Amino acid sequence: MKCRKGLLVIAAAAVIGVSSVAEAKNVRVGVVLPYTGGAAQFGQQIDRGMSLYLSLHGDQLGGHQIELIKRDSKRPGGDIAKTAVQELITREKVDLLTGFVFSPNAMASAPLVTQGKVPMVIMNAGTAWIPNLSPYIARVSFTMWQAGVPMGEYAKNTLNCNSAASGYTDYPPGKDSVAAFKFGFEGAGGKVVDAIPMGGPREVPDFTPFFQRVKDAKPDCFYVFVPAGNHASAVVKTFSDLDMAGAGIRCLLYTSDAADDTPCEDLGGRRIIKKKK
């Protein structure tokens, strides 16, 4: 994910910039990422981006030493991340917090950073209104609307989809993403015929009944938002197992949570379009 890797370097630079002070000091940065679990790959990417920046530019920080204190948020839901943030603020006395792949983890942490007056830099979580939760939160990544709206426009104007269904994991970024897709798709003249909540983010559900509902409706396109990792692989597998392309659903569209570096691929007759965040 070339765009994502570049973003991580920018994010690491922002951490250092926010942490700069007049006198050289040891700057303690609390990092909250999923190092284990279904989205561990994204935590690892962000971690490597920070490490790369520090290895390349560590001697260009005015004498400051950056100490990364890492905690594993494991999954969305907010409980583990909130506990980690509380520990980093009260026990570790961090100067700044960063990371946060999942929106619920960032949301649960917002009251703590406000109370502790600790700046928090979000490197991934894309629900649009998260920075409104605290004056101490800044984001250097994206919002769901930056991917969802152009994806909706692309589906209508380029893929010639007149009808679409959407399926989403039932938590804030999922709701945000399908709202953005609908705005772009219907603004371009298409019609979203169904929007289906498909379980929560913690455990991968059986997507079969949700996808069967879409298959029976036979829209031109199917737009999906799920968390990265094992949710995403289950989406592609279910689409294939139900032969939804054979039922006339020409395109499965999703954001980079379910994408690799290839912008478009043809898998056994299924046209799968993937929009990078």
Backbone as CSV, one residue per row, in Angstrom:
resi,resn,N_x,N_y,N_z,CA_x,CA_y,CA_z,C_x,C_y,C_z
1,MET,0.842,-1.192,0.000,0.000,0.000,0.000,0.875,1.239,0.000
2,LYS,1.238,1.687,-1.175,2.204,2.764,-1.287,1.703,4.054,-0.672
3,CYS,0.428,4.393,-0.920,-0.116,5.633,-0.364,-0.125,5.585,1.161
4,ARG,-0.516,4.446,1.703,-0.573,4.300,3.152,0.824,4.413,3.767
5,LYS,1.832,3.810,3.123,3.186,3.855,3.671,3.711,5.284,3.689
6,GLY,3.424,6.051,2.633,3.840,7.452,2.617,3.172,8.234,3.706
7,LEU,1.905,7.934,3.944,1.167,8.616,4.993,1.777,8.362,6.358
8,LEU,2.262,7.150,6.566,2.817,6.812,7.868,4.068,7.617,8.157
9,VAL,4.867,7.875,7.141,6.058,8.697,7.342,5.669,10.117,7.723
10,ILE,4.635,10.656,7.043,4.143,11.989,7.376,3.631,12.020,8.805
11,ALA,2.912,10.960,9.190,2.372,10.900,10.542,3.482,10.883,11.578
12,ALA,4.525,10.118,11.315,5.651,10.078,12.245,6.302,11.453,12.361
13,ALA,6.400,12.152,11.245,6.965,13.495,11.274,6.105,14.424,12.103
14,ALA,4.777,14.251,12.007,3.877,15.089,12.793,4.047,14.846,14.283
15,VAL,4.244,13.587,14.657,4.479,13.258,16.068,5.690,14.004,16.596
16,ILE,6.750,13.984,15.824,7.979,14.632,16.255,7.813,16.138,16.282
17,GLY,7.107,16.670,15.280,6.900,18.115,15.235,6.109,18.609,16.423
18,VAL,5.046,17.887,16.776,4.243,18.295,17.923,5.041,18.202,19.211
19,SER,5.971,17.260,19.258,6.709,17.012,20.489,7.913,17.938,20.691
20,SER,8.276,18.714,19.686,9.474,19.535,19.786,9.330,20.599,20.861
21,VAL,10.367,20.812,21.640,10.380,21.830,22.685,11.686,22.592,22.583
22,ALA,11.813,23.653,23.362,12.974,24.536,23.258,14.265,23.824,23.637
23,GLU,14.229,23.023,24.695,15.429,22.334,25.146,15.345,20.857,24.768
24,ALA,16.511,20.300,24.446,16.546,18.887,24.099,16.060,18.047,25.271
25,LYS,15.223,17.076,24.982,14.680,16.233,26.046,14.303,14.875,25.482
26,ASN,13.953,13.961,26.342,13.418,12.672,25.961,11.904,12.805,25.821
27,VAL,11.403,12.655,24.610,9.977,12.803,24.349,9.339,11.421,24.341
28,ARG,8.398,11.213,25.251,7.751,9.918,25.402,6.446,9.910,24.606
29,VAL,6.384,9.023,23.632,5.225,8.937,22.742,4.525,7.598,22.973
30,GLY,3.279,7.651,23.417,2.487,6.445,23.593,1.875,6.011,22.272
31,VAL,2.085,4.769,21.901,1.605,4.235,20.619,0.581,3.138,20.899
32,VAL,-0.652,3.335,20.408,-1.729,2.369,20.634,-2.157,1.806,19.285
33,LEU,-1.779,0.540,19.040,-2.022,-0.103,17.750,-2.397,-1.566,17.945
34,PRO,-3.094,-2.176,16.962,-3.351,-3.614,17.039,-2.122,-4.408,16.582
35,TYR,-1.314,-4.820,17.530,-0.130,-5.611,17.206,-0.468,-7.096,17.069
36,THR,-1.630,-7.505,17.575,-2.107,-8.876,17.418,-3.560,-8.814,16.956
37,GLY,-4.094,-9.945,16.496,-5.478,-9.980,16.056,-5.606,-9.824,14.552
38,GLY,-6.853,-9.708,14.093,-7.146,-9.712,12.672,-6.606,-8.538,11.896
39,ALA,-6.315,-7.418,12.571,-5.803,-6.224,11.886,-4.351,-5.937,12.249
40,ALA,-3.640,-6.951,12.711,-2.253,-6.745,13.135,-1.377,-6.202,12.014
41,GLN,-1.692,-6.564,10.763,-0.870,-6.094,9.649,-0.861,-4.565,9.564
42,PHE,-1.982,-3.939,9.899,-2.042,-2.483,9.831,-1.281,-1.833,10.980
43,GLY,-1.354,-2.442,12.152,-0.536,-1.964,13.256,0.942,-2.089,12.946
44,GLN,1.315,-3.186,12.310,2.712,-3.410,11.948,3.187,-2.406,10.901
45,GLN,2.319,-2.073,9.942,2.693,-1.094,8.924,2.972,0.272,9.543
46,ILE,2.087,0.690,10.430,2.279,1.987,11.084,3.536,1.975,11.940
47,ASP,3.737,0.898,12.677,4.918,0.768,13.524,6.200,0.852,12.691
48,ARG,6.208,0.180,11.566,7.389,0.203,10.692,7.600,1.589,10.089
49,GLY,6.499,2.283,9.780,6.623,3.642,9.251,7.284,4.577,10.248
50,MET,6.907,4.480,11.510,7.526,5.315,12.539,8.992,4.955,12.725
51,SER,9.262,3.664,12.768,10.645,3.224,12.949,11.528,3.674,11.794
52,LEU,10.986,3.590,10.582,11.743,4.018,9.407,12.070,5.504,9.484
53,TYR,11.094,6.316,9.829,11.340,7.754,9.917,12.420,8.064,10.952
54,LEU,12.303,7.438,12.104,13.274,7.706,13.168,14.670,7.236,12.782
55,SER,14.763,6.122,12.056,16.082,5.635,11.642,16.713,6.558,10.607
56,LEU,15.884,7.188,9.774,16.401,8.071,8.732,16.653,9.493,9.221
57,HIS,15.858,9.943,10.183,15.904,11.353,10.572,16.118,11.565,12.075
58,GLY,16.485,10.504,12.770,16.643,10.619,14.215,17.696,11.610,14.652
59,ASP,18.653,11.916,13.776,19.703,12.865,14.125,19.370,14.281,13.673
60,GLN,18.132,14.514,13.239,17.716,15.822,12.739,16.610,16.429,13.604
61,LEU,16.576,16.052,14.861,15.472,16.451,15.730,15.914,17.429,16.812
62,GLY,16.943,18.163,16.542,17.382,19.180,17.497,17.865,18.618,18.811
63,GLY,18.369,17.402,18.786,18.867,16.787,20.014,17.815,16.041,20.806
64,HIS,16.556,16.115,20.393,15.493,15.398,21.100,15.598,13.895,20.861
65,GLN,15.283,13.123,21.859,15.226,11.678,21.755,13.766,11.232,21.822
66,ILE,13.325,10.462,20.826,11.947,9.995,20.779,11.871,8.572,21.320
67,GLU,11.103,8.387,22.379,10.914,7.072,22.973,9.482,6.613,22.697
68,LEU,9.338,5.529,21.944,8.023,4.989,21.625,7.632,3.941,22.664
69,ILE,6.525,4.179,23.345,6.030,3.255,24.367,4.768,2.611,23.802
70,LYS,4.844,1.331,23.473,3.814,0.686,22.657,2.847,-0.150,23.500
71,ARG,1.586,-0.084,23.094,0.539,-0.887,23.714,-0.325,-1.513,22.626
72,ASP,-0.757,-2.746,22.862,-1.539,-3.508,21.896,-3.033,-3.288,22.139
73,SER,-3.724,-2.666,21.166,-5.162,-2.459,21.300,-5.963,-3.684,20.848
74,LYS,-5.337,-4.592,20.147,-5.856,-5.913,19.766,-7.058,-5.858,18.830
75,ARG,-8.097,-5.117,19.161,-9.337,-5.169,18.387,-10.100,-3.858,18.538
76,PRO,-11.108,-3.633,17.702,-11.988,-2.495,17.939,-12.898,-2.774,19.135
77,GLY,-13.598,-1.786,19.555,-14.495,-1.930,20.703,-14.210,-0.892,21.765
78,GLY,-12.941,-0.501,21.894,-12.587,0.622,22.743,-12.104,0.286,24.129
79,ASP,-12.487,-0.862,24.680,-12.175,-1.150,26.081,-10.678,-1.334,26.315
80,ILE,-10.033,-2.142,25.492,-8.600,-2.383,25.671,-7.798,-1.116,25.391
81,ALA,-8.159,-0.411,24.328,-7.448,0.819,23.981,-7.594,1.868,25.072
82,LYS,-8.774,1.989,25.621,-9.009,2.978,26.689,-8.144,2.688,27.907
83,THR,-8.065,1.413,28.281,-7.217,1.030,29.409,-5.754,1.348,29.115
84,ALA,-5.332,1.074,27.889,-3.950,1.355,27.497,-3.647,2.846,27.551
85,VAL,-4.572,3.661,27.054,-4.373,5.107,27.057,-4.313,5.641,28.484
86,GLN,-5.185,5.148,29.339,-5.171,5.590,30.731,-3.830,5.275,31.399
87,GLU,-3.308,4.085,31.117,-2.013,3.699,31.675,-0.889,4.567,31.113
88,LEU,-0.931,4.835,29.825,0.122,5.637,29.197,0.125,7.069,29.739
89,ILE,-1.053,7.606,30.027,-1.133,8.981,30.531,-0.733,9.056,31.999
90,THR,-1.288,8.158,32.812,-1.110,8.277,34.263,0.180,7.644,34.772
91,ARG,0.546,6.488,34.209,1.726,5.782,34.710,2.985,6.110,33.919
92,GLU,2.849,6.130,32.600,4.021,6.351,31.758,4.306,7.832,31.522
93,LYS,3.333,8.692,31.824,3.507,10.154,31.681,3.947,10.538,30.266
94,VAL,3.253,10.001,29.263,3.645,10.282,27.889,3.364,11.749,27.540
95,ASP,4.150,12.262,26.618,3.964,13.633,26.141,2.946,13.705,25.008
96,LEU,2.726,12.585,24.348,1.840,12.558,23.185,1.379,11.131,22.952
97,LEU,0.171,10.985,22.385,-0.373,9.679,22.029,-0.561,9.613,20.520
98,THR,-0.388,8.417,19.962,-0.617,8.262,18.526,-0.959,6.810,18.217
99,GLY,-1.252,6.542,16.936,-1.666,5.214,16.502,-3.142,5.242,16.140
100,PHE,-3.925,4.292,16.711,-5.382,4.256,16.597,-5.840,3.891,15.182
101,VAL,-5.817,2.596,14.903,-6.327,2.081,13.640,-7.850,2.139,13.610
102,PHE,-8.500,1.732,14.703,-9.954,1.623,14.728,-10.620,2.852,15.341
103,SER,-11.713,3.277,14.734,-12.447,4.443,15.228,-12.950,4.277,16.668
104,PRO,-13.553,3.134,17.056,-14.022,3.008,18.439,-12.911,3.195,19.468
105,ASN,-11.690,2.791,19.127,-10.576,2.954,20.062,-10.215,4.425,20.238
106,ALA,-10.238,5.180,19.144,-9.967,6.608,19.220,-11.075,7.319,19.980
107,MET,-12.313,6.941,19.726,-13.453,7.575,20.391,-13.426,7.349,21.900
108,ALA,-13.138,6.109,22.296,-13.105,5.787,23.726,-11.989,6.526,24.447
109,SER,-10.938,6.887,23.724,-9.785,7.554,24.331,-9.949,9.059,24.434
110,ALA,-10.891,9.616,23.688,-11.035,11.075,23.623,-11.236,11.738,24.981
111,PRO,-12.120,11.247,25.854,-12.286,11.903,27.159,-11.014,11.889,28.001
112,LEU,-10.217,10.826,27.855,-8.996,10.710,28.648,-7.947,11.728,28.218
113,VAL,-7.811,11.935,26.898,-6.804,12.901,26.450,-7.247,14.325,26.778
114,THR,-8.558,14.570,26.791,-9.060,15.886,27.187,-8.766,16.144,28.655
115,GLN,-9.065,15.157,29.484,-8.831,15.303,30.921,-7.340,15.434,31.227
116,GLY,-6.508,14.641,30.553,-5.079,14.671,30.812,-4.332,15.750,30.045
117,LYS,-5.025,16.422,29.111,-4.419,17.463,28.280,-3.179,16.945,27.535
118,VAL,-3.346,15.756,26.957,-2.266,15.116,26.205,-2.646,15.108,24.722
119,PRO,-1.842,15.688,23.851,-2.154,15.668,22.409,-2.222,14.238,21.886
120,MET,-3.135,14.039,20.944,-3.351,12.717,20.363,-3.399,12.855,18.841
121,VAL,-2.522,12.138,18.138,-2.453,12.181,16.680,-2.964,10.855,16.121
122,ILE,-4.088,10.899,15.410,-4.684,9.695,14.827,-4.015,9.397,13.488
123,MET,-3.547,8.168,13.340,-2.865,7.766,12.114,-3.732,6.959,11.163
124,ASN,-4.934,6.572,11.586,-5.773,5.792,10.667,-7.268,6.049,10.848
125,ALA,-7.803,5.893,12.044,-9.253,5.886,12.280,-9.968,6.988,11.494
126,GLY,-10.931,6.585,10.633,-11.445,7.501,9.631,-12.843,8.047,9.827
127,THR,-13.530,7.735,10.928,-14.854,8.328,11.133,-14.707,9.841,11.197
128,ALA,-15.493,10.531,10.393,-15.225,11.944,10.104,-15.192,12.832,11.339
129,TRP,-16.068,12.575,12.302,-16.254,13.528,13.400,-15.399,13.251,14.637
130,ILE,-14.457,12.303,14.577,-13.645,11.997,15.763,-12.911,13.227,16.308
131,PRO,-12.264,14.072,15.488,-11.551,15.223,16.056,-12.450,16.205,16.804
132,ASN,-13.757,16.146,16.552,-14.673,17.022,17.281,-14.845,16.602,18.736
133,LEU,-14.393,15.396,19.082,-14.589,14.888,20.436,-13.631,15.504,21.452
134,SER,-12.528,16.080,20.981,-11.554,16.668,21.904,-10.706,17.702,21.180
135,PRO,-10.412,18.834,21.843,-9.510,19.817,21.240,-8.068,19.330,21.179
136,TYR,-7.783,18.174,21.798,-6.424,17.637,21.820,-6.192,16.601,20.723
137,ILE,-7.203,16.359,19.868,-7.082,15.348,18.825,-6.828,15.988,17.471
138,ALA,-5.834,15.471,16.760,-5.593,15.827,15.359,-5.485,14.527,14.566
139,ARG,-5.815,14.605,13.283,-5.749,13.410,12.437,-4.879,13.712,11.228
140,VAL,-4.025,12.764,10.852,-3.149,12.943,9.689,-3.424,11.874,8.629
141,SER,-4.589,11.212,8.723,-4.877,10.133,7.784,-5.947,10.540,6.777
142,PHE,-7.196,10.235,7.031,-8.258,10.388,6.046,-9.588,10.365,6.778
143,THR,-10.680,10.600,6.052,-12.016,10.312,6.560,-12.698,9.350,5.599
144,MET,-13.728,8.669,6.060,-14.450,7.733,5.218,-15.048,8.427,4.002
145,TRP,-15.365,9.695,4.126,-15.996,10.424,3.037,-15.034,10.651,1.877
146,GLN,-13.755,10.721,2.158,-12.784,10.928,1.087,-12.700,9.733,0.147
147,ALA,-13.075,8.549,0.620,-13.118,7.366,-0.241,-14.529,7.082,-0.717
148,GLY,-15.510,7.213,0.174,-16.874,6.805,-0.139,-17.548,7.633,-1.215
149,VAL,-17.410,8.958,-1.155,-18.083,9.818,-2.123,-17.559,9.580,-3.543
150,PRO,-16.235,9.643,-3.781,-15.766,9.379,-5.151,-16.035,7.956,-5.609
151,MET,-16.081,6.989,-4.672,-16.427,5.629,-5.071,-17.851,5.575,-5.599
152,GLY,-18.773,6.285,-4.941,-20.148,6.334,-5.419,-20.249,6.980,-6.788
153,GLU,-19.539,8.074,-6.981,-19.531,8.749,-8.284,-18.926,7.852,-9.358
154,TYR,-17.860,7.159,-9.014,-17.185,6.260,-9.960,-18.095,5.107,-10.363
155,ALA,-18.823,4.568,-9.388,-19.720,3.449,-9.671,-20.776,3.842,-10.701
156,LYS,-21.315,5.043,-10.585,-22.359,5.489,-11.519,-21.766,5.969,-12.840
157,ASN,-20.777,6.825,-12.767,-20.304,7.505,-13.973,-19.364,6.660,-14.829
158,THR,-18.570,5.805,-14.195,-17.581,5.016,-14.935,-18.005,3.561,-15.105
159,LEU,-18.550,2.971,-14.049,-18.961,1.567,-14.123,-20.386,1.399,-14.635
160,ASN,-21.093,2.522,-14.779,-22.468,2.513,-15.304,-23.417,1.668,-14.455
161,CYS,-23.212,1.721,-13.152,-24.146,1.078,-12.226,-25.311,2.031,-11.966
162,ASN,-26.517,1.579,-12.238,-27.694,2.403,-11.959,-28.285,2.110,-10.587
163,SER,-28.059,0.904,-10.106,-28.541,0.520,-8.782,-27.401,-0.098,-7.988
164,ALA,-27.449,0.059,-6.693,-26.411,-0.493,-5.819,-27.010,-0.850,-4.470
165,ALA,-26.459,-1.871,-3.855,-26.722,-2.180,-2.453,-25.439,-1.925,-1.680
166,SER,-25.582,-1.677,-0.402,-24.394,-1.513,0.442,-24.531,-2.401,1.670
167,GLY,-23.394,-2.935,2.101,-23.326,-3.717,3.322,-22.202,-3.183,4.185
168,TYR,-22.412,-3.135,5.483,-21.419,-2.486,6.339,-21.393,-3.108,7.724
169,THR,-20.205,-3.110,8.301,-20.068,-3.468,9.702,-20.722,-2.376,10.530
170,ASP,-21.557,-2.780,11.478,-22.439,-1.843,12.172,-21.710,-1.138,13.319
171,TYR,-20.841,-0.203,12.943,-20.178,0.679,13.905,-19.855,1.977,13.182
172,PRO,-19.369,3.013,13.883,-19.322,4.357,13.269,-18.667,4.463,11.902
173,PRO,-17.462,3.895,11.660,-16.885,4.074,10.324,-17.688,3.377,9.235
174,GLY,-18.345,2.266,9.550,-19.184,1.596,8.569,-20.365,2.459,8.167
175,LYS,-21.027,3.053,9.168,-22.158,3.936,8.879,-21.701,5.162,8.094
176,ASP,-20.557,5.688,8.462,-19.998,6.845,7.768,-19.692,6.514,6.314
177,SER,-19.125,5.338,6.081,-18.698,4.955,4.752,-19.873,4.772,3.799
178,VAL,-20.922,4.070,4.244,-22.054,3.845,3.344,-22.851,5.133,3.126
179,ALA,-22.875,6.019,4.125,-23.523,7.321,3.925,-22.787,8.119,2.862
180,ALA,-21.456,8.041,2.892,-20.651,8.755,1.902,-20.854,8.167,0.506
181,PHE,-20.875,6.845,0.424,-21.110,6.198,-0.877,-22.469,6.595,-1.444
182,LYS,-23.484,6.566,-0.604,-24.829,6.933,-1.060,-24.860,8.375,-1.552
183,PHE,-24.207,9.269,-0.837,-24.161,10.679,-1.242,-23.573,10.817,-2.641
184,GLY,-22.451,10.138,-2.879,-21.813,10.225,-4.184,-22.593,9.517,-5.267
185,PHE,-23.127,8.335,-4.963,-23.817,7.515,-5.965,-25.142,8.150,-6.380
186,GLU,-25.947,8.521,-5.395,-27.244,9.108,-5.725,-27.101,10.527,-6.249
187,GLY,-26.060,11.244,-5.830,-25.793,12.557,-6.391,-25.464,12.500,-7.870
188,ALA,-24.918,11.343,-8.308,-24.578,11.149,-9.720,-25.737,10.561,-10.513
189,GLY,-26.847,10.253,-9.832,-28.020,9.754,-10.537,-28.363,8.306,-10.294
190,GLY,-27.593,7.602,-9.452,-27.887,6.207,-9.143,-28.879,6.086,-7.999
191,LYS,-29.207,4.851,-7.638,-30.132,4.586,-6.546,-29.605,3.447,-5.680
192,VAL,-29.441,3.726,-4.373,-29.073,2.682,-3.416,-30.355,1.985,-2.975
193,VAL,-30.488,0.710,-3.302,-31.733,-0.002,-3.055,-31.784,-0.664,-1.686
194,ASP,-30.641,-0.829,-1.035,-30.621,-1.464,0.282,-29.317,-1.126,0.976
195,ALA,-29.356,-0.974,2.291,-28.161,-0.767,3.116,-28.266,-1.721,4.292
196,ILE,-27.348,-2.672,4.364,-27.486,-3.805,5.278,-26.408,-3.777,6.356
197,PRO,-26.776,-3.627,7.637,-25.791,-3.807,8.711,-25.419,-5.276,8.824
198,MET,-24.111,-5.543,8.898,-23.625,-6.929,8.849,-22.803,-7.265,10.089
199,GLY,-23.411,-7.142,11.258,-22.721,-7.517,12.478,-21.745,-6.472,12.954
200,GLY,-21.087,-6.763,14.082,-20.147,-5.832,14.692,-18.712,-6.114,14.282
201,PRO,-17.787,-5.270,14.760,-16.400,-5.374,14.318,-15.546,-6.391,15.059
202,ARG,-15.994,-6.887,16.189,-15.102,-7.735,16.999,-14.883,-9.105,16.383
203,GLU,-15.954,-9.765,15.999,-15.854,-11.105,15.441,-16.354,-11.098,14.003
204,VAL,-15.732,-11.909,13.158,-16.168,-12.013,11.770,-17.493,-12.771,11.727
205,PRO,-18.551,-12.138,11.211,-19.833,-12.850,11.145,-19.887,-13.781,9.949
206,ASP,-20.935,-14.583,9.879,-21.234,-15.335,8.669,-21.920,-14.352,7.718
207,PHE,-21.216,-13.954,6.665,-21.758,-12.958,5.745,-22.812,-13.534,4.796
208,THR,-22.997,-14.847,4.805,-23.866,-15.488,3.815,-25.284,-14.918,3.770
209,PRO,-26.006,-14.779,4.908,-27.389,-14.268,4.798,-27.459,-12.834,4.288
210,PHE,-26.474,-12.017,4.620,-26.471,-10.636,4.155,-26.219,-10.570,2.650
211,PHE,-25.258,-11.372,2.194,-24.934,-11.377,0.771,-26.048,-12.036,-0.048
212,GLN,-26.706,-13.038,0.523,-27.833,-13.667,-0.179,-28.950,-12.656,-0.395
213,ARG,-29.171,-11.804,0.579,-30.183,-10.744,0.447,-29.849,-9.817,-0.719
214,VAL,-28.578,-9.496,-0.853,-28.151,-8.656,-1.975,-28.280,-9.425,-3.285
215,LYS,-27.891,-10.679,-3.284,-27.987,-11.496,-4.493,-29.421,-11.574,-4.997
216,ASP,-30.367,-11.705,-4.069,-31.780,-11.780,-4.451,-32.275,-10.454,-5.025
217,ALA,-31.738,-9.332,-4.520,-32.155,-8.009,-5.006,-31.563,-7.675,-6.367
218,LYS,-30.426,-8.282,-6.721,-29.766,-8.128,-8.013,-29.484,-6.667,-8.404
219,PRO,-28.811,-5.905,-7.536,-28.378,-4.578,-7.970,-27.208,-4.702,-8.943
220,ASP,-26.899,-3.626,-9.626,-25.746,-3.648,-10.538,-24.435,-3.774,-9.774
221,CYS,-24.333,-3.083,-8.630,-23.095,-3.038,-7.854,-23.380,-3.289,-6.382
222,PHE,-22.366,-3.755,-5.682,-22.461,-4.004,-4.242,-21.270,-3.329,-3.570
223,TYR,-21.560,-2.347,-2.711,-20.515,-1.609,-1.998,-20.438,-2.123,-0.567
224,VAL,-19.227,-2.440,-0.112,-19.036,-3.051,1.200,-18.003,-2.275,1.998
225,PHE,-18.291,-2.066,3.285,-17.256,-1.599,4.208,-17.207,-2.543,5.400
226,VAL,-16.031,-3.109,5.638,-15.764,-3.939,6.815,-14.377,-3.577,7.335
227,PRO,-14.061,-3.935,8.585,-12.703,-3.691,9.077,-11.673,-4.482,8.283
228,ALA,-10.453,-4.020,8.352,-9.361,-4.703,7.658,-9.098,-6.074,8.264
229,GLY,-8.416,-6.904,7.498,-7.972,-8.189,8.013,-8.934,-9.315,7.687
230,ASN,-9.280,-10.119,8.701,-10.059,-11.330,8.440,-11.485,-11.032,7.996
231,HIS,-12.050,-9.873,8.381,-13.365,-9.494,7.857,-13.307,-9.358,6.332
232,ALA,-12.262,-8.693,5.852,-12.143,-8.410,4.426,-12.008,-9.690,3.605
233,SER,-11.186,-10.625,4.070,-11.022,-11.872,3.331,-12.323,-12.671,3.307
234,ALA,-13.106,-12.584,4.378,-14.386,-13.289,4.421,-15.378,-12.691,3.425
235,VAL,-15.306,-11.384,3.208,-16.182,-10.735,2.224,-15.915,-11.277,0.826
236,VAL,-14.656,-11.301,0.416,-14.303,-11.767,-0.921,-14.669,-13.242,-1.102
237,LYS,-14.428,-14.039,-0.076,-14.748,-15.469,-0.148,-16.256,-15.682,-0.299
238,THR,-17.055,-14.942,0.470,-18.503,-15.120,0.410,-19.058,-14.684,-0.937
239,PHE,-18.538,-13.581,-1.482,-18.957,-13.121,-2.802,-18.709,-14.196,-3.854
240,SER,-17.578,-14.863,-3.739,-17.230,-15.926,-4.684,-18.078,-17.168,-4.461
241,ASP,-18.214,-17.588,-3.193,-18.947,-18.816,-2.891,-20.405,-18.745,-3.345
242,LEU,-21.016,-17.569,-3.265,-22.415,-17.405,-3.660,-22.573,-17.100,-5.145
243,ASP,-21.441,-17.014,-5.853,-21.459,-16.697,-7.290,-22.350,-15.485,-7.558
244,MET,-22.087,-14.412,-6.845,-22.909,-13.220,-6.991,-22.721,-12.564,-8.354
245,ALA,-21.520,-12.711,-8.925,-21.313,-12.199,-10.278,-22.212,-12.935,-11.266
246,GLY,-22.381,-14.237,-11.075,-23.252,-15.019,-11.935,-24.707,-14.614,-11.824
247,ALA,-25.072,-13.994,-10.700,-26.447,-13.532,-10.503,-26.683,-12.153,-11.114
248,GLY,-25.624,-11.568,-11.690,-25.785,-10.284,-12.364,-25.242,-9.092,-11.607
249,ILE,-24.610,-9.333,-10.460,-24.001,-8.225,-9.706,-22.605,-8.023,-10.279
250,ARG,-22.457,-7.012,-11.100,-21.266,-6.867,-11.928,-20.030,-6.464,-11.146
251,CYS,-20.201,-5.696,-10.070,-19.035,-5.144,-9.377,-19.183,-5.252,-7.868
252,LEU,-18.150,-5.715,-7.232,-18.002,-5.629,-5.779,-17.029,-4.499,-5.505
253,LEU,-17.493,-3.488,-4.791,-16.667,-2.311,-4.541,-16.371,-2.215,-3.051
254,TYR,-15.139,-1.852,-2.741,-14.783,-1.661,-1.341,-13.561,-0.779,-1.245
255,THR,-13.273,-0.306,-0.044,-12.145,0.592,0.184,-10.885,-0.213,0.437
256,SER,-9.798,0.463,0.732,-8.505,-0.210,0.850,-8.390,-1.107,2.067
257,ASP,-9.401,-1.126,2.933,-9.381,-2.086,4.034,-9.340,-3.514,3.506
258,ALA,-9.919,-3.715,2.320,-9.935,-5.054,1.734,-9.071,-5.132,0.487
259,ALA,-8.179,-4.162,0.297,-7.428,-4.076,-0.957,-5.946,-4.328,-0.747
260,ASP,-5.301,-4.785,-1.841,-3.851,-4.851,-1.862,-3.349,-3.730,-2.761
261,ASP,-2.148,-3.842,-3.299,-1.582,-2.773,-4.110,-2.148,-2.713,-5.524
262,THR,-2.959,-3.690,-5.924,-3.499,-3.717,-7.273,-4.810,-2.946,-7.320
263,PRO,-4.939,-1.915,-8.193,-6.135,-1.096,-8.205,-7.374,-1.809,-8.700
264,CYS,-7.207,-2.833,-9.534,-8.370,-3.566,-10.050,-7.907,-4.965,-10.422
265,GLU,-8.717,-5.948,-10.155,-8.331,-7.300,-10.525,-9.546,-8.071,-10.989
266,ASP,-9.315,-9.077,-11.802,-10.371,-9.922,-12.317,-10.137,-11.314,-11.757
267,LEU,-11.012,-11.777,-10.879,-10.843,-13.066,-10.233,-11.978,-13.994,-10.663
268,GLY,-11.679,-14.877,-11.599,-12.665,-15.862,-12.011,-13.945,-15.253,-12.554
269,GLY,-13.834,-14.175,-13.297,-15.018,-13.553,-13.878,-15.636,-12.485,-13.008
270,ARG,-15.158,-12.313,-11.782,-15.698,-11.291,-10.890,-14.906,-10.019,-11.085
271,ARG,-15.559,-8.958,-11.372,-14.865,-7.679,-11.481,-14.902,-7.009,-10.114
272,ILE,-13.740,-6.872,-9.528,-13.649,-6.312,-8.183,-12.909,-5.003,-8.251
273,ILE,-13.583,-3.936,-7.877,-12.992,-2.601,-7.944,-12.662,-2.161,-6.521
274,LYS,-11.432,-1.678,-6.332,-10.961,-1.350,-4.994,-10.465,0.091,-4.978
275,LYS,-11.050,0.896,-4.146,-10.709,2.318,-4.076,-9.753,2.534,-2.909
276,LYS,-8.561,3.076,-3.224,-7.593,3.358,-2.169,-8.073,4.517,-1.321
277,LYS,-7.835,4.429,-0.002,-8.204,5.506,0.896,-7.239,6.664,0.748
